[in-house]
Amino acid sequence: MIAPTAQASEELAKKYSCLACHQVDKKLVGPAYQDVAAKYKGQADAAAKLSAEVAAGAGTEAKGHPKTKASPDEIKTIVAWVLTQ
């Protein structure tokens, strides 16, 4: 499988309305993606942990983050993009 481009990954985030609550460089309802990337920086299992959180409806303790309709592969793509911020 060819790795998706940053633009394609951002398009997936838009498709699933991730950007309605998150921005790359500033907090909206949820944390900025740059802050998420900083939180997970240096963690070998960061992508797996964050993917699991997103799939389960991450942040449910904080105002009921909706469970995504994205497929597991799409979640992995979005998470990989987020972690590059």
CYANA upper distance limits for C-alpha pairs under 8 A (distance plus 0.5 A):
  4 PRO  CA      8 ALA  CA      6.46
  4 PRO  CA      9 SER  CA      6.89
  4 PRO  CA     77 THR  CA      7.73
  5 THR  CA      9 SER  CA      6.72
  6 ALA  CA     10 GLU  CA      6.60
  6 ALA  CA     81 TRP  CA      6.87
  7 GLN  CA     11 GLU  CA      6.60
  8 ALA  CA     12 LEU  CA      6.89
  9 SER  CA     13 ALA  CA      6.99
  9 SER  CA     77 THR  CA      6.58
  9 SER  CA     78 ILE  CA      5.95
  9 SER  CA     81 TRP  CA      6.57
 10 GLU  CA     14 LYS  CA      6.78
 10 GLU  CA     78 ILE  CA      7.64
 10 GLU  CA     81 TRP  CA      7.87
 11 GLU  CA     15 LYS  CA      6.53
 12 LEU  CA     16 TYR  CA      6.80
 12 LEU  CA     74 GLU  CA      7.72
 12 LEU  CA     78 ILE  CA      7.16
 13 ALA  CA     17 SER  CA      6.69
 13 ALA  CA     18 CYS  CA      5.54
 13 ALA  CA     19 LEU  CA      6.76
 13 ALA  CA     78 ILE  CA      6.72
 14 LYS  CA     18 CYS  CA      6.44
 14 LYS  CA     19 LEU  CA      6.20
 14 LYS  CA     20 ALA  CA      8.42
 16 TYR  CA     68 THR  CA      7.57
 16 TYR  CA     69 LYS  CA      7.70
 16 TYR  CA     70 ALA  CA      7.28
 17 SER  CA     21 CYS  CA      8.24
 18 CYS  CA     22 HIS  CA      6.58
 19 LEU  CA     23 GLN  CA      6.23
 21 CYS  CA     28 LEU  CA      6.06
 21 CYS  CA     29 VAL  CA      5.34
 21 CYS  CA     30 GLY  CA      5.91
 22 HIS  CA     26 LYS  CA      8.15
 22 HIS  CA     27 LYS  CA      6.98
 22 HIS  CA     28 LEU  CA      6.18
 22 HIS  CA     29 VAL  CA      7.12
 22 HIS  CA     30 GLY  CA      5.78
 22 HIS  CA     31 PRO  CA      6.56
 22 HIS  CA     32 ALA  CA      6.12
 22 HIS  CA     33 TYR  CA      7.26
 23 GLN  CA     27 LYS  CA      6.95
 23 GLN  CA     28 LEU  CA      7.26
 23 GLN  CA     31 PRO  CA      8.13
 23 GLN  CA     32 ALA  CA      5.66
 23 GLN  CA     33 TYR  CA      6.69
 24 VAL  CA     32 ALA  CA      5.74
 24 VAL  CA     33 TYR  CA      5.11
 24 VAL  CA     34 GLN  CA      6.29
 24 VAL  CA     82 VAL  CA      8.48
 24 VAL  CA     85 GLN  CA      7.55
 25 ASP  CA     32 ALA  CA      5.81
 25 ASP  CA     33 TYR  CA      6.98
 25 ASP  CA     34 GLN  CA      6.27
 25 ASP  CA     35 ASP  CA      8.41
 26 LYS  CA     31 PRO  CA      7.69
 26 LYS  CA     32 ALA  CA      5.26
 26 LYS  CA     33 TYR  CA      8.32
 26 LYS  CA     34 GLN  CA      8.48
 27 LYS  CA     31 PRO  CA      5.17
 27 LYS  CA     32 ALA  CA      5.10
 28 LEU  CA     32 ALA  CA      7.72
 31 PRO  CA     35 ASP  CA      6.87
 31 PRO  CA     36 VAL  CA      7.21
 32 ALA  CA     36 VAL  CA      6.96
 33 TYR  CA     37 ALA  CA      6.58
 33 TYR  CA     82 VAL  CA      6.14
 33 TYR  CA     83 LEU  CA      8.07
 33 TYR  CA     85 GLN  CA      6.88
 34 GLN  CA     38 ALA  CA      6.67
 34 GLN  CA     82 VAL  CA      7.92
 34 GLN  CA     83 LEU  CA      8.27
 34 GLN  CA     85 GLN  CA      5.50
 35 ASP  CA     39 LYS  CA      6.64
 36 VAL  CA     40 TYR  CA      6.97
 36 VAL  CA     82 VAL  CA      7.90
 36 VAL  CA     83 LEU  CA      7.71
 37 ALA  CA     41 LYS  CA      6.40
 37 ALA  CA     82 VAL  CA      6.83
 37 ALA  CA     83 LEU  CA      5.00
 37 ALA  CA     84 THR  CA      7.23
 37 ALA  CA     85 GLN  CA      6.56
 40 TYR  CA     46 ALA  CA      6.05
 40 TYR  CA     83 LEU  CA      8.08
 41 LYS  CA     46 ALA  CA      7.99
 41 LYS  CA     83 LEU  CA      8.30
 42 GLY  CA     46 ALA  CA      8.40
 45 ASP  CA     49 LYS  CA      6.58
 46 ALA  CA     50 LEU  CA      6.48
 47 ALA  CA     51 SER  CA      6.37
 47 ALA  CA     76 LYS  CA      7.75
 47 ALA  CA     79 VAL  CA      6.84
 47 ALA  CA     80 ALA  CA      7.06
 47 ALA  CA     83 LEU  CA      8.09
 48 ALA  CA     52 ALA  CA      6.64
 49 LYS  CA     53 GLU  CA      6.81
 50 LEU  CA     54 VAL  CA      6.65
 50 LEU  CA     79 VAL  CA      7.27
 51 SER  CA     55 ALA  CA      6.57
 51 SER  CA     72 PRO  CA      8.46
 51 SER  CA     75 ILE  CA      6.59
 51 SER  CA     76 LYS  CA      6.46
 51 SER  CA     79 VAL  CA      6.72
 52 ALA  CA     56 ALA  CA      6.59
 53 GLU  CA     57 GLY  CA      6.66
 53 GLU  CA     58 ALA  CA      5.02
 53 GLU  CA     59 GLY  CA      8.32
 54 VAL  CA     58 ALA  CA      5.25
 54 VAL  CA     67 LYS  CA      7.84
 54 VAL  CA     68 THR  CA      7.66
 54 VAL  CA     75 ILE  CA      7.75
 55 ALA  CA     67 LYS  CA      7.04
 55 ALA  CA     68 THR  CA      6.85
 55 ALA  CA     72 PRO  CA      7.87
 55 ALA  CA     75 ILE  CA      7.68
 56 ALA  CA     67 LYS  CA      6.70
 57 GLY  CA     64 GLY  CA      8.45
 57 GLY  CA     65 HIS  CA      6.15
 57 GLY  CA     66 PRO  CA      6.02
 57 GLY  CA     67 LYS  CA      4.61
 57 GLY  CA     68 THR  CA      7.17
 58 ALA  CA     65 HIS  CA      6.54
 58 ALA  CA     66 PRO  CA      8.33
 58 ALA  CA     67 LYS  CA      8.07
 59 GLY  CA     63 LYS  CA      7.90
 59 GLY  CA     64 GLY  CA      7.12
 59 GLY  CA     65 HIS  CA      5.81
 60 THR  CA     64 GLY  CA      4.72
 60 THR  CA     65 HIS  CA      5.35
 60 THR  CA     66 PRO  CA      8.03
 61 GLU  CA     65 HIS  CA      8.39
 70 ALA  CA     74 GLU  CA      6.20
 70 ALA  CA     75 ILE  CA      6.53
 71 SER  CA     75 ILE  CA      6.65
 72 PRO  CA     76 LYS  CA      6.76
 73 ASP  CA     77 THR  CA      6.78
 74 GLU  CA     78 ILE  CA      6.71
 75 ILE  CA     79 VAL  CA      6.50
 76 LYS  CA     80 ALA  CA      6.53
 77 THR  CA     81 TRP  CA      6.86
 78 ILE  CA     82 VAL  CA      6.69
 79 VAL  CA     83 LEU  CA      6.62
 80 ALA  CA     84 THR  CA      7.07
 81 TRP  CA     85 GLN  CA      7.50
